[in-house]
Amino acid sequence: MKQISNATSWRRLGAHALVAVALLGGVAKAAMAADNNSPVGVWKTIDDNTGKPKALVTISEQNGQLVGVITKGLGPNDDPERICTKCTDERKDQKMLGMQIIRGMQKDGDTYDGGTILDPENGKVYKCKMTVKDDGQKLDVRGYIGISLLGRTQTWEREQ
């Protein structure tokens, strides 16, 4: 009888272990999904004209706000010495690599706004609104002047 009891105990232990692993897996998956709903991470920007990747921008949190920094140029933009000659603020004539182009973004429901984005190609600073979509794999980044209707949206892709 003792052998049967031990076998039954081992089966129960194995069943409990499987349930625990399944629960932990579910929790981990939920945590990953929650992280995917945040713009924090590395994003591939796409050129409006060519549809080709332009740069990698790393979005991170600093002092409760999101900021975005150019961390790599892609294709013809892959020159670490490129400078922002058209910038009109303190970023003028600074290297684009490492430049903070997104500033002051704050969560507002399902979107992030309240900040600005710099277009280093023309040196202009726009108000910005960001929305994560497609299970965190895409980021709509809208730059605008005044009201959101007067602007344009780029869709960035999460870098894997």
N, CA, C and O of each residue as an XYZ file, in Angstrom:
640
protein
N       0.800     -1.196      0.000
C       0.000      0.000      0.000
C       0.846      1.265      0.000
O       0.477      2.261     -0.623
N       1.962      1.231      0.685
C       2.785      2.423      0.792
C       3.289      2.876     -0.579
O       3.356      4.074     -0.854
N       3.644      1.916     -1.437
C       4.115      2.252     -2.781
C       3.038      2.986     -3.578
O       3.340      3.953     -4.278
N       1.808      2.545     -3.481
C       0.708      3.194     -4.191
C       0.516      4.603     -3.648
O       0.277      5.545     -4.403
N       0.622      4.735     -2.335
C       0.456      6.039     -1.705
C       1.540      7.010     -2.185
O       1.252      8.172     -2.471
N       2.782      6.534     -2.272
C       3.871      7.389     -2.762
C       3.656      7.775     -4.221
O       3.880      8.923     -4.606
N       3.221      6.816     -5.027
C       2.969      7.104     -6.439
C       1.861      8.141     -6.577
O       1.954      9.061     -7.390
N       0.818      7.984     -5.777
C      -0.284      8.952     -5.807
C       0.207     10.325     -5.370
O      -0.162     11.339     -5.962
N       1.036     10.358     -4.338
C       1.583     11.630     -3.857
C       2.421     12.303     -4.936
O       2.330     13.514     -5.138
N       3.230     11.518     -5.621
C       4.065     12.079     -6.688
C       3.207     12.625     -7.827
O       3.510     13.672     -8.400
N       2.122     11.895     -8.151
C       1.228     12.380     -9.209
C       0.591     13.707     -8.802
O       0.512     14.646     -9.594
N       0.139     13.763     -7.553
C      -0.479     15.002     -7.064
C       0.537     16.149     -7.087
O       0.223     17.264     -7.503
N       1.751     15.856     -6.635
C       2.795     16.874     -6.633
C       3.074     17.346     -8.060
O       3.223     18.542     -8.312
N       3.140     16.394     -8.986
C       3.367     16.738    -10.390
C       2.235     17.580    -10.950
O       2.474     18.536    -11.688
N       1.005     17.231    -10.604
C      -0.151     17.998    -11.072
C      -0.120     19.414    -10.503
O      -0.398     20.381    -11.212
N       0.218     19.530     -9.222
C       0.312     20.858     -8.607
C       1.428     21.680     -9.254
O       1.279     22.882     -9.475
N       2.535     21.021     -9.551
C       3.652     21.722    -10.189
C       3.244     22.231    -11.572
O       3.589     23.350    -11.953
N       2.507     21.404    -12.324
C       2.048     21.834    -13.645
C       1.102     23.028    -13.546
O       1.184     23.960    -14.346
N       0.212     22.996    -12.573
C      -0.711     24.116    -12.377
C       0.073     25.380    -12.027
O      -0.213     26.459    -12.546
N       1.067     25.238    -11.143
C       1.877     26.393    -10.739
C       2.626     26.973    -11.937
O       2.669     28.190    -12.116
N       3.212     26.106    -12.752
C       3.936     26.566    -13.942
C       2.982     27.272    -14.904
O       3.329     28.310    -15.468
N       1.788     26.720    -15.094
C       0.808     27.340    -15.985
C       0.396     28.714    -15.468
O       0.279     29.665    -16.242
N       0.176     28.818    -14.155
C      -0.198     30.107    -13.571
C       0.923     31.127    -13.722
O       0.684     32.277    -14.092
N       2.154     30.694    -13.432
C       3.292     31.605    -13.572
C       3.471     32.040    -15.022
O       3.782     33.198    -15.298
N       3.273     31.108    -15.940
C       3.368     31.444    -17.357
C       2.329     32.475    -17.755
O       2.619     33.397    -18.517
N       1.117     32.320    -17.238
C       0.055     33.286    -17.517
C       0.379     34.653    -16.957
O       0.146     35.668    -17.613
N       0.918     34.686    -15.741
C       1.294     35.957    -15.122
C       2.414     36.616    -15.927
O       2.374     37.820    -16.178
N       3.409     35.829    -16.331
C       4.519     36.374    -17.116
C       4.022     36.911    -18.453
O       4.458     37.971    -18.902
N       3.108     36.179    -19.090
C       2.568     36.628    -20.373
C       1.788     37.929    -20.206
O       1.894     38.831    -21.037
N       1.009     38.025    -19.136
C       0.251     39.254    -18.867
C       1.197     40.420    -18.613
O       0.951     41.537    -19.067
N       2.284     40.156    -17.882
C       3.256     41.219    -17.606
C       3.918     41.683    -18.896
O       4.133     42.879    -19.094
N       4.243     40.732    -19.777
C       4.857     41.100    -21.049
C       3.878     41.903    -21.900
O       4.272     42.868    -22.554
N       2.607     41.510    -21.897
C       1.603     42.245    -22.665
C       1.459     43.657    -22.125
O       1.307     44.608    -22.891
N       1.507     43.796    -20.798
C       1.407     45.128    -20.198
C       2.589     45.984    -20.628
O       2.419     47.165    -20.930
N       3.793     45.400    -20.660
C       4.978     46.135    -21.105
C       4.845     46.534    -22.566
O       5.283     47.616    -22.958
N       4.235     45.658    -23.385
C       4.068     45.955    -24.804
C       3.119     47.117    -25.038
O       3.165     47.746    -26.095
N       2.260     47.415    -24.073
C       1.331     48.528    -24.231
C       1.964     49.858    -23.849
O       1.294     50.891    -23.850
N       3.229     49.837    -23.529
C       3.971     51.051    -23.212
C       4.897     51.377    -24.384
O       5.431     50.468    -25.020
N       5.089     52.650    -24.672
C       6.031     53.003    -25.735
C       7.495     52.850    -25.336
O       8.384     53.031    -26.169
N       7.756     52.520    -24.076
C       9.140     52.357    -23.634
C       9.773     51.207    -24.413
O       9.222     50.107    -24.470
N      10.929     51.469    -25.008
C      11.631     50.461    -25.790
C      12.308     51.095    -26.996
O      12.432     52.316    -27.092
N      12.741     50.240    -27.908
C      13.450     50.699    -29.113
C      12.501     50.605    -30.304
O      11.852     49.582    -30.521
N      12.434     51.692    -31.070
C      11.517     51.789    -32.204
C      12.268     52.118    -33.486
O      13.211     52.910    -33.491
N      11.828     51.492    -34.571
C      12.384     51.763    -35.897
C      11.482     52.798    -36.567
O      10.296     52.553    -36.788
N      12.057     53.955    -36.884
C      11.284     54.986    -37.578
C      11.310     54.680    -39.072
O      12.274     54.116    -39.588
N      10.246     55.058    -39.749
C      10.107     54.763    -41.170
C      10.026     56.081    -41.943
O       9.268     56.977    -41.574
N      10.807     56.191    -43.009
C      10.810     57.390    -43.845
C       9.464     57.532    -44.553
O       8.979     56.583    -45.170
N       8.862     58.720    -44.463
C       7.559     58.972    -45.089
C       7.598     58.800    -46.605
O       6.639     58.305    -47.197
N       8.688     59.199    -47.227
C       8.769     59.183    -48.691
C       9.141     57.822    -49.260
O       8.552     57.383    -50.247
N      10.113     57.148    -48.646
C      10.610     55.892    -49.212
C       9.981     54.653    -48.578
O       9.989     53.578    -49.178
N       9.436     54.800    -47.368
C       8.895     53.642    -46.653
C       9.980     52.763    -46.059
O       9.693     51.676    -45.558
N      11.232     53.222    -46.109
C      12.351     52.433    -45.587
C      12.718     52.885    -44.179
O      12.454     54.025    -43.795
N      13.331     51.977    -43.407
C      13.765     52.348    -42.050
C      14.744     53.516    -42.089
O      15.618     53.593    -42.953
N      14.570     54.428    -41.122
C      15.366     55.651    -41.109
C      16.307     55.712    -39.909
O      17.468     56.103    -40.040
N      15.798     55.322    -38.735
C      16.607     55.405    -37.514
C      15.986     54.537    -36.431
O      14.834     54.114    -36.530
N      16.778     54.283    -35.396
C      16.263     53.651    -34.185
C      16.175     54.730    -33.116
O      17.122     55.481    -32.888
N      15.020     54.790    -32.469
C      14.789     55.739    -31.384
C      14.462     54.934    -30.136
O      13.568     54.088    -30.147
N      15.190     55.203    -29.063
C      14.941     54.536    -27.789
C      14.114     55.461    -26.913
O      14.523     56.578    -26.596
N      12.931     54.967    -26.527
C      12.052     55.729    -25.641
C      12.205     55.171    -24.235
O      12.115     53.963    -24.018
N      12.439     56.072    -23.283
C      12.608     55.663    -21.882
C      11.883     56.657    -20.983
O      11.449     57.723    -21.418
N      11.767     56.271    -19.715
C      11.119     57.149    -18.745
C      12.176     57.886    -17.943
O      13.128     57.282    -17.448
N      12.005     59.186    -17.819
C      12.886     60.021    -16.998
C      12.021     60.975    -16.191
O      11.274     61.778    -16.750
N      12.130     60.878    -14.879
C      11.379     61.772    -13.987
C       9.881     61.765    -14.277
O       9.234     62.812    -14.263
N       9.333     60.569    -14.542
C       7.896     60.432    -14.758
C       7.412     60.828    -16.141
O       6.208     60.810    -16.399
N       8.324     61.185    -17.037
C       7.960     61.546    -18.402
C       8.743     60.680    -19.377
O       9.828     60.194    -19.059
N       8.179     60.491    -20.573
C       8.877     59.721    -21.596
C       9.697     60.649    -22.478
O       9.265     61.743    -22.841
N      10.891     60.179    -22.812
C      11.775     60.888    -23.732
C      12.253     59.892    -24.786
O      12.292     58.687    -24.535
N      12.614     60.393    -25.956
C      13.103     59.543    -27.029
C      14.418     60.066    -27.575
O      14.564     61.259    -27.841
N      15.375     59.160    -27.739
C      16.727     59.515    -28.179
C      17.071     58.713    -29.431
O      16.797     57.515    -29.499
N      17.670     59.371    -30.418
C      18.159     58.658    -31.606
C      19.359     57.819    -31.181
O      20.375     58.356    -30.740
N      19.236     56.500    -31.317
C      20.321     55.617    -30.896
C      21.072     54.994    -32.066
O      22.141     54.413    -31.879
N      20.512     55.111    -33.288
C      21.225     54.598    -34.463
C      20.551     55.132    -35.719
O      19.326     55.127    -35.837
N      21.368     55.587    -36.643
C      20.865     55.944    -37.961
C      20.857     54.697    -38.830
O      21.700     53.818    -38.653
N      19.924     54.606    -39.759
C      19.836     53.443    -40.645
C      19.932     53.902    -42.092
O      19.507     55.005    -42.434
N      20.498     53.042    -42.942
C      20.630     53.384    -44.357
C      21.487     54.623    -44.539
O      22.567     54.719    -43.956
N      21.017     55.583    -45.350
C      21.808     56.792    -45.597
C      21.972     57.666    -44.350
O      22.796     58.580    -44.340
N      21.204     57.397    -43.317
C      21.307     58.168    -42.068
C      22.320     57.577    -41.098
O      22.461     58.062    -39.975
N      23.025     56.533    -41.523
C      23.964     55.834    -40.636
C      25.326     56.525    -40.614
O      26.355     55.901    -40.874
N      25.317     57.807    -40.304
C      26.548     58.575    -40.168
C      26.576     59.151    -38.759
O      25.826     60.080    -38.459
N      27.432     58.615    -37.888
C      27.445     59.077    -36.496
C      27.851     60.541    -36.344
O      27.686     61.120    -35.270
N      28.372     61.135    -37.395
C      28.808     62.537    -37.325
C      27.756     63.511    -37.850
O      27.984     64.720    -37.843
N      26.599     63.002    -38.307
C      25.537     63.896    -38.803
C      25.136     64.884    -37.727
O      24.975     64.520    -36.563
N      24.977     66.131    -38.123
C      24.570     67.149    -37.149
C      23.247     67.786    -37.578
O      22.866     67.748    -38.748
N      22.577     68.358    -36.620
C      21.289     69.003    -36.868
C      21.536     70.476    -37.193
O      21.485     71.336    -36.314
N      21.803     70.747    -38.459
C      22.101     72.120    -38.870
C      20.852     72.995    -38.894
O      20.952     74.217    -38.792
N      19.673     72.378    -39.028
C      18.433     73.158    -39.116
C      17.732     73.332    -37.771
O      16.724     74.032    -37.684
N      18.257     72.702    -36.725
C      17.655     72.881    -35.398
C      17.789     74.340    -34.985
O      18.767     75.005    -35.327
N      16.797     74.830    -34.246
C      16.810     76.241    -33.854
C      16.963     76.437    -32.349
O      17.069     77.572    -31.884
N      16.975     75.351    -31.585
C      17.135     75.477    -30.130
C      18.533     75.015    -29.732
O      19.449     75.056    -30.553
N      18.713     74.579    -28.496
C      20.045     74.176    -28.014
C      20.606     72.957    -28.752
O      21.772     72.608    -28.569
N      19.789     72.313    -29.578
C      20.265     71.154    -30.344
C      20.922     71.560    -31.664
O      21.449     70.705    -32.376
N      20.899     72.831    -31.995
C      21.509     73.304    -33.247
C      22.986     72.919    -33.288
O      23.731     73.121    -32.330
N      23.380     72.359    -34.427
C      24.754     71.936    -34.692
C      25.241     70.842    -33.742
O      26.447     70.654    -33.576
N      24.312     70.123    -33.121
C      24.667     68.976    -32.282
C      24.523     67.700    -33.110
O      23.764     67.657    -34.078
N      25.259     66.666    -32.716
C      25.153     65.376    -33.399
C      23.751     64.810    -33.217
O      23.169     64.883    -32.134
N      23.220     64.245    -34.299
C      21.899     63.624    -34.224
C      21.944     62.333    -33.416
O      20.994     62.010    -32.702
N      23.043     61.598    -33.527
C      23.182     60.370    -32.751
C      23.257     60.741    -31.269
O      24.143     61.486    -30.851
N      22.335     60.222    -30.496
C      22.274     60.543    -29.075
C      21.389     61.740    -28.762
O      21.212     62.098    -27.598
N      20.833     62.358    -29.800
C      19.987     63.545    -29.605
C      18.605     63.148    -29.096
O      17.995     62.195    -29.579
N      18.129     63.903    -28.109
C      16.788     63.703    -27.575
C      15.807     64.420    -28.506
O      15.800     65.648    -28.593
N      14.971     63.624    -29.205
C      14.015     64.227    -30.138
C      12.592     64.228    -29.582
O      11.745     64.984    -30.058
N      12.322     63.395    -28.585
C      11.008     63.376    -27.930
C      11.219     63.805    -26.489
O      12.115     63.312    -25.804
N      10.379     64.733    -26.038
C      10.506     65.245    -24.670
C       9.137     65.394    -24.018
O       8.151     65.723    -24.678
N       9.096     65.148    -22.718
C       7.952     65.518    -21.895
C       6.650     64.784    -22.122
O       5.591     65.318    -21.793
N       6.683     63.579    -22.671
C       5.448     62.839    -22.932
C       4.905     62.239    -21.634
O       5.653     61.697    -20.821
N       3.582     62.351    -21.462
C       2.926     61.809    -20.274
C       1.730     60.965    -20.684
O       1.061     61.244    -21.679
N       1.474     59.927    -19.893
C       0.349     59.036    -20.173
C      -0.955     59.777    -19.936
O      -1.122     60.470    -18.932
N      -1.884     59.616    -20.886
C      -3.211     60.208    -20.785
C      -4.208     59.185    -21.325
O      -4.549     59.206    -22.508
N      -4.673     58.289    -20.452
C      -5.544     57.202    -20.896
C      -4.755     56.214    -21.730
O      -3.757     55.662    -21.269
N      -5.202     55.988    -22.966
C      -4.516     55.052    -23.864
C      -3.460     55.726    -24.727
O      -2.808     55.066    -25.536
N      -3.286     57.027    -24.565
C      -2.309     57.751    -25.371
C      -1.266     58.405    -24.475
O      -1.383     58.416    -23.249
N      -0.266     58.938    -25.113
C       0.786     59.702    -24.433
C       0.853     61.039    -25.151
O       0.961     61.084    -26.376
N       0.791     62.123    -24.397
C       0.884     63.439    -25.024
C       1.427     64.455    -24.029
O       1.934     64.088    -22.969
N       1.319     65.727    -24.375
C       1.830     66.778    -23.502
C       3.285     67.116    -23.746
O       3.841     67.998    -23.092
N       3.904     66.418    -24.685
C       5.313     66.656    -24.962
C       5.532     67.167    -26.368
O       4.603     67.614    -27.041
N       6.779     67.092    -26.797
C       7.149     67.585    -28.124
C       8.020     66.562    -28.845
O       8.610     65.671    -28.234
N       8.079     66.722    -30.166
C       8.971     65.912    -30.990
C       9.686     66.841    -31.965
O       9.080     67.742    -32.544
N      10.967     66.607    -32.133
C      11.800     67.364    -33.066
C      11.937     66.568    -34.350
O      12.223     65.371    -34.317
N      11.734     67.226    -35.477
C      12.061     66.635    -36.772
C      13.452     67.141    -37.129
O      13.591     68.288    -37.555
N      14.488     66.316    -36.966
C      15.851     66.799    -37.208
C      16.136     67.119    -38.677
O      17.136     67.765    -38.989
N      15.267     66.672    -39.571
C      15.464     66.981    -40.991
C      15.166     68.447    -41.289
O      15.828     69.062    -42.126
N      14.155     69.014    -40.594
C      13.821     70.416    -40.857
C      14.033     71.315    -39.636
O      13.860     72.530    -39.723
N      14.405     70.722    -38.504
C      14.702     71.488    -37.301
C      13.488     71.984    -36.544
O      13.628     72.712    -35.561
N      12.293     71.602    -36.985
C      11.076     72.097    -36.340
C      10.672     71.206    -35.166
O      10.856     69.989    -35.186
N      10.114     71.858    -34.141
C       9.620     71.155    -32.961
C       8.097     71.215    -32.996
O       7.505     72.281    -33.160
N       7.476     70.047    -32.838
C       6.022     69.935    -32.896
C       5.483     69.397    -31.572
O       6.197     68.716    -30.835
N       4.227     69.704    -31.276
C       3.550     69.008    -30.192
C       3.439     67.557    -30.631
O       3.436     67.265    -31.827
N       3.348     66.649    -29.670
C       3.390     65.233    -30.016
C       2.318     64.447    -29.270
O       1.962     64.756    -28.133
N       1.823     63.433    -29.943
C       0.872     62.492    -29.355
C       1.278     61.100    -29.836
O       1.539     60.908    -31.024
N       1.333     60.127    -28.922
C       1.741     58.767    -29.287
C       0.680     57.776    -28.822
O       0.108     57.917    -27.741
N       0.429     56.766    -29.665
C      -0.514     55.711    -29.330
C       0.096     54.368    -29.709
O       0.507     54.167    -30.852
N       0.153     53.453    -28.747
C       0.650     52.100    -29.000
C      -0.489     51.281    -29.594
O      -1.627     51.375    -29.134
N      -0.188     50.472    -30.620
C      -1.222     49.633    -31.230
C      -0.629     48.301    -31.668
O       0.571     48.067    -31.527
N      -1.477     47.436    -32.198
C      -1.075     46.101    -32.674
C      -0.299     45.331    -31.614
O       0.814     44.865    -31.858
N      -0.905     45.203    -30.428
C      -0.291     44.467    -29.312
C       1.108     44.968    -28.991
O       1.992     44.182    -28.652
N       1.308     46.271    -29.096
C       2.577     46.872    -28.722
C       3.655     46.808    -29.781
O       4.804     47.153    -29.509
N       3.311     46.373    -30.988
C       4.316     46.238    -32.038
C       4.441     47.476    -32.921
O       5.404     47.609    -33.675
N       3.468     48.383    -32.828
C       3.499     49.610    -33.630
C       3.203     50.800    -32.724
O       2.499     50.684    -31.721
N       3.753     51.932    -33.101
C       3.558     53.164    -32.351
C       3.195     54.274    -33.335
O       3.999     54.643    -34.191
N       1.979     54.802    -33.205
C       1.592     55.959    -34.005
C       2.135     57.201    -33.316
O       1.807     57.475    -32.161
N       2.956     57.942    -34.023
C       3.563     59.163    -33.496
C       3.037     60.322    -34.338
O       3.315     60.414    -35.533
N       2.279     61.198    -33.698
C       1.681     62.332    -34.408
C       2.344     63.622    -33.971
O       2.337     63.969    -32.790
N       2.912     64.327    -34.928
C       3.468     65.647    -34.685
C       2.514     66.680    -35.252
O       2.012     66.523    -36.365
N       2.262     67.745    -34.485
C       1.290     68.729    -34.951
C       1.592     70.116    -34.395
O       2.337     70.282    -33.429
N       0.983     71.103    -35.044
C       1.086     72.493    -34.604
C      -0.300     72.906    -34.125
O      -1.282     72.743    -34.848
N      -0.382     73.431    -32.926
C      -1.670     73.901    -32.419
C      -2.584     72.767    -32.015
O      -2.531     72.297    -30.878
N      -3.434     72.318    -32.950
C      -4.348     71.219    -32.649
C      -3.935     69.982    -33.433
O      -3.293     70.071    -34.480
N      -4.317     68.832    -32.904
C      -3.887     67.552    -33.463
C      -4.325     67.356    -34.915
O      -3.690     66.603    -35.653
N      -5.398     68.021    -35.331
C      -5.861     67.888    -36.718
C      -4.853     68.443    -37.716
O      -4.820     68.024    -38.873
N      -4.032     69.386    -37.266
C      -3.046     70.014    -38.148
C      -1.686     69.359    -37.950
O      -0.792     69.932    -37.327
N      -1.543     68.168    -38.482
C      -0.280     67.463    -38.321
C      -0.210     66.228    -39.187
O      -1.020     66.031    -40.094
N       0.772     65.403    -38.889
C       0.920     64.144    -39.627
C       1.320     63.047    -38.654
O       1.910     63.301    -37.604
N       0.983     61.829    -39.030
C       1.264     60.668    -38.188
C       2.235     59.743    -38.897
O       2.070     59.433    -40.077
N       3.244     59.307    -38.169
C       4.141     58.254    -38.636
C       3.858     57.018    -37.792
O       3.514     57.128    -36.615
N       4.002     55.853    -38.391
C       3.877     54.610    -37.638
C       5.260     53.992    -37.518
O       5.889     53.633    -38.514
N       5.717     53.877    -36.283
C       7.011     53.277    -35.995
C       6.806     51.815    -35.632
O       5.737     51.429    -35.159
N       7.836     51.004    -35.855
C       7.775     49.572    -35.563
C       8.711     49.239    -34.411
O       9.849     49.705    -34.360
N       8.205     48.414    -33.479
C       9.045     48.017    -32.342
C      10.204     47.167    -32.848
O      10.005     46.225    -33.615
N      11.390     47.498    -32.422
C      12.599     46.751    -32.792
C      12.679     45.525    -31.886
O      12.562     45.635    -30.665
N      12.877     44.372    -32.487
C      12.905     43.118    -31.707
C      14.281     42.809    -31.192
O      14.475     41.796    -30.521
